[in-house]
């Protein structure tokens, strides 16, 4: 597609700068030459904030603001919100009018900020695009709640000229709720790889150095969990599955936990009781992650609920790491090709997870397998995500 066909400014409305959204806007502006202004409710992720589920205060160590136009409705130092669910869209109408965009893209409907942003953009009469974490599998709902949700979302989606699906389950969700295929455009969930060290020259030295620091021998197996140590992520299942291994295999297996959260002490106690060697390295920012991915053999994401995508799977695949994920992980149908890029197991089923871990271990160290993982990840890139937005914009602006 030629970016020259597109003329006009895109405005995006978000609660705060997000590390896997900002790079897409940068590509839109710099590569596709689409002028992009993002109106943020707060700068909380830039100055630092407390994540209750991580149990940590941090700010992202990557550039979230350059390469496109960023404006803030409020800043933390001037009393702005310090948590995403507290960000307000109050006063959004004025900066929208100042930007005077040819289209507005919204990225969610919860928390309230997104709904208020929708009404503000609709009052302005701008053509609307939607790109959000949409799925039906992540949360179990009663019949009544599900019916009310479906009714509300059908009405909500009918107000958008184009809707961008981030993966297979997202597309199924839109189609189920009556969105015509002609209004759907693929803009995959993706991660920015610039903070990572992905070249082959980095793999062996980072693997050796990191394993040496952790006391892990070159021939031993390492399963990696990366994320919040919370019940919904089910990190305990990794330890329980390894506990099921025959003693000789368990003796040469390690579990590496990146992240923090309420289960930290419980997991440590469980590792001791089950005689599984576990390492807890705490929260690691983006530029610190590559060495741990290279040190590991397999990523495990055993989430029970609420995993609308699972971006750590993208990150691991970019590093050539196969992934074992539960069937509750939103990106599983897109990213996991069984017997190639990993395995999918039944959520909360320790025996099925044990089987999946055994199976994937048979392919550890296979260079062809590493290449398959990387190739799959590259199908879900920031460029492809930006291209999908361009395709949606072209469709909307041609119809005007």
C-alpha positions in Angstrom: 0.0 0.0 0.0 1.2 3.5 -0.8 1.0 5.9 2.1 0.8 8.7 -0.5 -2.9 7.9 -1.0 -3.7 9.0 2.5 -4.0 12.7 3.5 -5.3 13.8 6.8 -4.6 13.9 10.5 -5.4 11.1 12.9 -6.1 11.8 16.6 -5.9 8.9 19.1 -7.3 9.2 22.7 -5.6 7.1 25.4 -5.5 7.2 29.2 -1.6 7.3 29.3 1.4 6.4 27.2 1.5 2.6 26.7 4.8 0.9 25.8 3.1 -1.4 23.1 1.0 1.4 21.6 3.4 4.3 21.2 5.7 2.5 18.8 2.8 1.9 16.4 2.0 5.7 16.3 5.7 6.4 15.7 5.6 4.1 12.6 2.4 5.7 11.4 4.0 9.1 11.5 7.5 8.3 10.3 7.0 5.5 7.8 3.5 6.0 6.5 3.5 9.8 6.8 0.2 10.0 8.7 0.2 13.0 11.0 -0.7 11.5 14.4 -1.6 13.4 17.6 -2.3 11.3 20.7 -4.3 13.0 23.5 -3.3 11.4 26.8 -5.3 11.8 30.0 -2.2 11.6 32.1 1.6 11.2 31.9 1.6 8.6 34.8 3.5 5.9 32.9 6.3 8.4 32.0 6.8 9.9 35.4 6.2 6.6 37.3 3.3 5.0 38.9 2.3 2.2 41.3 0.9 -1.0 39.8 -1.2 -2.7 42.5 -1.0 -6.1 40.8 2.7 -6.0 40.4 3.1 -4.5 43.8 5.7 -2.2 42.5 6.3 1.4 41.5 8.0 2.0 38.2 8.2 3.9 34.9 9.0 2.5 31.5 12.6 2.7 30.4 11.8 3.1 26.7 10.9 6.2 24.8 7.1 6.6 24.7 6.7 10.1 23.4 9.0 10.8 20.4 8.2 10.4 16.7 4.6 11.7 16.9 2.7 14.5 18.5 1.8 13.8 22.2 -0.4 16.1 24.3 -1.7 15.7 27.9 -5.0 16.6 29.4 -3.4 16.6 32.8 0.0 15.8 34.3 0.8 14.1 37.6 2.9 17.0 38.9 -0.2 19.3 38.5 -2.6 16.9 40.2 -3.3 14.5 37.3 -4.3 10.9 37.9 -1.6 8.4 39.1 -3.6 5.3 38.1 -5.2 4.4 34.8 -8.6 3.8 36.2 -8.6 7.3 37.7 -7.8 9.2 34.6 -10.4 11.7 33.5 -11.4 12.8 29.9 -12.7 16.0 31.3 -12.0 18.9 28.9 -11.2 16.6 25.9 -13.4 18.5 23.5 -11.2 21.6 23.4 -7.9 19.9 22.5 -9.8 17.8 19.9 -11.1 20.9 18.2 -7.6 22.4 18.3 -6.1 19.3 16.6 -9.1 19.2 14.2 -8.4 15.6 13.1 -9.9 13.9 10.0 -10.5 10.8 12.1 -10.3 9.8 15.8 -9.2 6.4 17.0 -10.3 5.0 20.4 -8.7 2.1 22.1 -11.2 0.8 24.6 -14.5 1.1 26.4 -13.4 0.6 30.0 -12.5 2.4 32.3 -14.9 5.3 32.1 -12.3 7.5 30.4 -12.8 5.7 27.1 -16.6 6.0 27.2 -16.3 9.8 28.0 -13.8 10.1 25.1 -16.2 8.3 22.8 -19.0 10.8 23.6 -16.6 13.8 23.2 -15.4 12.6 19.8 -18.9 11.8 18.7 -20.1 15.3 19.6 -17.3 16.6 17.4 -18.7 14.7 14.4 -15.3 13.0 13.7 -15.2 9.7 11.8 -14.4 7.1 14.5 -12.0 4.1 14.5 -11.8 1.5 17.2 -8.7 -0.6 18.2 -8.9 -2.4 21.5 -8.5 -5.6 23.4 -11.7 -7.3 22.3 -12.4 -11.0 23.1 -15.1 -13.2 24.5 -13.0 -15.8 26.2 -11.1 -13.8 28.9 -13.9 -13.4 31.4 -16.7 -15.8 32.2 -20.1 -14.0 32.6 -23.6 -15.1 33.6 -26.2 -15.3 30.8 -27.8 -12.0 32.0 -24.5 -10.1 32.1 -23.4 -11.5 28.8 -26.7 -10.5 27.2 -26.5 -7.0 28.5 -22.9 -6.7 27.4 -23.7 -7.9 23.9 -26.5 -5.4 23.5 -24.4 -2.5 24.7 -21.4 -3.4 22.5 -23.5 -3.9 19.4 -24.8 -0.4 19.8 -21.3 0.9 20.6 -19.6 -0.7 17.6 -22.3 0.5 15.2 -20.9 4.1 15.8 -17.5 3.3 14.3 -16.6 3.6 10.6 -13.8 1.0 11.0 -12.8 -1.5 13.7 -9.4 -3.0 14.0 -9.0 -6.5 15.3 -5.8 -7.5 17.0 -6.0 -11.2 16.4 -8.3 -14.1 15.6 -10.4 -14.0 18.8 -10.8 -10.3 18.4 -12.2 -10.7 14.8 -14.5 -13.5 16.0 -15.8 -11.1 18.7 -16.7 -8.4 16.2 -18.3 -10.7 13.7 -20.4 -12.4 16.5 -21.7 -8.9 17.4 -22.8 -8.1 13.9 -19.9 -6.0 12.6 -19.6 -6.5 8.9 -16.3 -7.9 7.5 -16.0 -4.9 5.3 -15.5 -2.7 8.4 -12.8 -4.9 9.9 -9.1 -4.5 9.5 -6.2 -6.5 10.9 -3.9 -4.5 13.2 -2.2 -7.1 15.4 -1.1 -6.7 18.9 2.7 -6.3 18.9 5.7 -5.3 20.8 8.5 -2.9 20.0 11.7 -4.9 19.6 14.1 -1.9 19.7 14.9 -2.4 23.4 15.8 -6.0 22.9 19.0 -7.8 21.8 17.8 -10.2 19.2 20.8 -10.8 17.0 22.4 -14.3 17.0 25.6 -12.8 18.2 23.9 -11.8 21.5 22.2 -15.1 22.2 25.1 -17.3 23.3 27.0 -14.8 25.5 23.9 -13.5 27.2 22.6 -17.0 27.8 25.9 -18.0 29.3 26.4 -14.9 31.5 22.9 -14.8 32.8 22.9 -18.6 33.6 26.2 -18.2 35.4 24.8 -15.4 37.5 21.8 -17.4 38.5 23.8 -20.6 39.1 22.2 -22.6 36.3 24.4 -25.0 34.3 24.5 -25.0 30.5 22.9 -28.4 30.2 20.0 -27.7 32.5 16.4 -26.7 31.5 14.9 -23.3 32.3 11.2 -22.6 32.2 10.4 -18.8 32.3 7.4 -17.1 33.7 7.2 -13.3 33.0 4.3 -11.3 34.4 2.4 -10.4 37.5 2.6 -12.9 40.3 -1.2 -13.0 40.7 -3.8 -15.7 41.0 -5.3 -15.0 37.5 -1.9 -15.6 35.9 -1.5 -18.9 37.7 2.3 -19.0 38.1 1.9 -21.7 40.7 1.0 -24.2 38.0 4.5 -24.0 36.5 5.9 -25.3 39.8 3.3 -27.9 40.2 3.9 -29.2 36.7 7.7 -29.4 37.2 7.0 -31.2 40.5 5.4 -33.9 38.4 8.6 -34.5 36.5 10.6 -37.7 37.1 13.3 -37.0 39.7 16.2 -37.0 37.3 14.5 -34.5 35.0 13.3 -32.3 37.9 16.8 -32.2 39.3 18.0 -30.5 36.2 15.1 -28.1 35.7 14.8 -24.5 36.9 11.9 -22.1 37.0 12.7 -18.4 36.5 10.1 -15.8 37.6 10.3 -12.3 36.2 7.8 -10.0 37.9 6.4 -9.4 41.3 3.0 -9.5 43.1 0.9 -10.9 45.9 2.0 -14.6 45.3 5.7 -14.0 45.7 6.1 -15.5 49.2 3.6 -18.3 48.5 5.5 -19.3 45.3 8.8 -19.4 47.1 7.3 -21.6 49.8 5.7 -23.9 47.2 9.1 -24.2 45.3 10.8 -25.3 48.6 8.0 -27.8 49.4 8.0 -29.3 45.9 11.8 -29.4 45.6 11.7 -27.3 42.4 14.6 -24.9 42.0 13.1 -21.4 41.5 14.7 -18.0 40.9 12.8 -14.7 41.5 14.4 -11.7 39.8 11.6 -9.2 40.4 10.2 -6.7 38.0 12.5 -6.1 35.0 12.1 -3.2 32.6 12.1 -3.6 28.8 15.8 -3.1 28.2 16.7 -5.7 30.9 14.6 -8.5 29.5 16.7 -10.0 26.7 19.3 -11.6 28.9 16.5 -13.6 30.7 14.8 -14.6 27.5 18.1 -15.9 26.1 18.9 -17.7 29.3 15.6 -19.6 29.2 14.5 -22.6 27.1 10.7 -22.2 27.2 8.2 -19.4 28.2 5.2 -20.6 30.2 2.0 -18.4 30.4 -0.6 -20.5 32.3 -3.2 -17.8 32.9 -6.6 -18.8 34.3 -8.6 -15.7 33.4 -8.3 -12.1 32.1 -5.5 -12.8 29.6 -6.9 -10.9 26.6 -3.7 -11.3 24.6 -0.4 -12.1 26.4 2.3 -9.8 25.0 5.1 -11.7 26.8 4.5 -14.4 24.2 5.3 -12.0 21.4 8.5 -11.0 23.3 9.6 -14.6 23.8 9.0 -15.6 20.2 11.0 -12.7 19.0 13.9 -14.1 21.0 13.4 -17.6 19.4 11.8 -19.0 22.5 9.0 -21.6 22.2 5.9 -20.9 24.4 3.6 -23.1 26.4 0.3 -21.2 27.1 -3.1 -22.0 28.4 -6.2 -22.0 26.2 -7.3 -18.8 28.1 -4.5 -16.8 26.6 -6.0 -14.5 24.0 -3.1 -14.6 21.5 -2.8 -18.4 21.6 -4.6 -19.1 18.2 -2.4 -16.5 16.5 1.0 -17.1 18.0 1.1 -20.8 19.0 1.5 -23.3 16.2 1.5 -26.7 18.1 4.7 -28.7 17.6 6.4 -25.6 16.0 6.2 -22.4 18.2 5.0 -24.1 21.3 2.0 -25.9 22.9 -1.4 -25.0 24.2 -2.8 -26.7 27.3 -6.2 -26.7 29.1 -6.2 -23.9 31.7 -5.8 -25.0 35.3 -5.0 -28.6 34.2 -1.6 -29.4 35.8 -1.4 -32.8 34.1 -2.0 -31.3 30.7 0.6 -28.6 31.4 3.1 -31.3 32.4 2.4 -33.1 29.1 2.9 -29.9 27.2 6.2 -29.1 29.0 7.6 -32.6 28.3 6.7 -32.3 24.7 8.3 -28.9 24.1 11.5 -29.9 25.8 12.1 -32.4 23.0 12.6 -29.5 20.6 14.8 -27.2 22.8 18.0 -26.3 21.1 16.6 -26.9 17.6 17.8 -23.9 15.4 14.9 -24.5 13.0 12.5 -24.2 15.9 14.0 -20.9 16.9 13.6 -19.6 13.4 10.0 -20.7 13.3 9.3 -18.8 16.5 10.9 -15.6 15.2 9.1 -15.9 11.9 5.7 -16.2 13.7 6.5 -13.1 15.9 7.4 -11.0 12.9 3.9 -11.6 11.5 2.7 -9.5 14.5 4.9 -6.4 14.1 4.5 -2.7 14.8 4.7 -2.1 11.0 1.9 -4.6 10.3 -0.2 -3.0 13.1 0.4 0.5 11.6 -0.4 -0.8 8.1 -3.8 -2.0 9.3 -4.6 1.4 10.7 -3.6 3.0 7.3 -5.9 0.5 5.5 -8.8 1.5 7.8 -8.1 5.2 7.3 -8.0 4.8 3.6 -11.4 3.0 3.7 -12.9 5.7 5.8 -11.6 8.6 3.9 -12.5 7.2 0.5 -16.1 6.8 1.6 -16.4 10.5 2.6 
